[in-house]
Amino acid sequence: MTTPATYQTRHPLIRWVTAPFRAFRYLNQELLGAGEAMARSNRFPQPRTQAGPVEAEHAQPAPVSKVPTRV
């Protein structure tokens, strides 16, 4: 496979020096995206769903022996 005439390979030292900067740039973009997603979700909080009558009927009270009482 041939490379185009305008393409120049980088020196390994330059790649080694620029790698931390590329990693930092990538992590910064990830954190910015996560922060924006959190801001969007906090802007419009979703209402909690209420238990319907079907779920309410299935709830069983705790037995008397399990209910904590103070003496």
Buried (B, 14 or more C-beta within 10 A) or exposed (E): EEEEEEEEEEEEEEEEEEEEEEEEEEEEEEEEEEEEEEEEEEEEEEEEEEEEEEEEEEEEEEEEEEEEEEE
